[in-house]
Amino acid sequence: MAKQSGLLFFEGNMGGINYYKTAKGYYARKKGGVSKARIMKDPNYENTRRNMEEFKLAAGEGKRIRNLFLPLIQRSADSTFSSRFFTLMLKITKTDPMHPPGSRKPGYGDWNLLEGLELNKERKFRKLWTPEIRVAETGSELRFSWSQTDFEKFEFPANATHLSLFLNVVTVDVEGRGNDSHLELSRQFEMGAILQGGELVVDKQGIPGTRRLFIFSIEYYQWMAGTYYPYCSTMYKGAKVVRVE
């Protein structure tokens, strides 16, 4: 791998050389490697073909799940979230105990690997929302509650007047029968000395699907001239997967 230098930089292929751009600059390398036709037919590359198939399954399932809560991702996630999420989906795929290598599916793997996932790794949710979120299950209901807390323990914009706490419930039908869904609940608070305790309740009976992600997120607003204006910077936005089923 050689780094390009000079006044002009190239991208593409020319004379058996691949010219490309990375975050660190422009580089060039000689084209080579094993041909696709050989990889797809040679018995020596059977493991490679299995890995390729699982890679494809993880990528497809990951995209389908991300699309279910895309608005939240667009509001709160950092630029690395998609790649971090895919890495976890690939790990989950490899934990599938029901299918042989090459046919393992993410829907049958260990989804607990997603618990604790931060959408914005540079601004962790616990820095923006300090009260512990407790979970209690009563029959078909899940109750997510928090205690009264001083606002001075929060990290928030100086001119913020309100904050909203969101609970996104993402349900995935691993059998692909079209029962995927997304539900968003929220509570708004006026900024002051004390944040009052409260809860958000989810009735799982009304939620289809076989896998569920419960994602909490927080956003700050400024009330001005009769309108709530959100703070667009991800510095004051965080989201985290707090429970997986």
Disulfide bonds with the S-S distance in Angstrom:
none
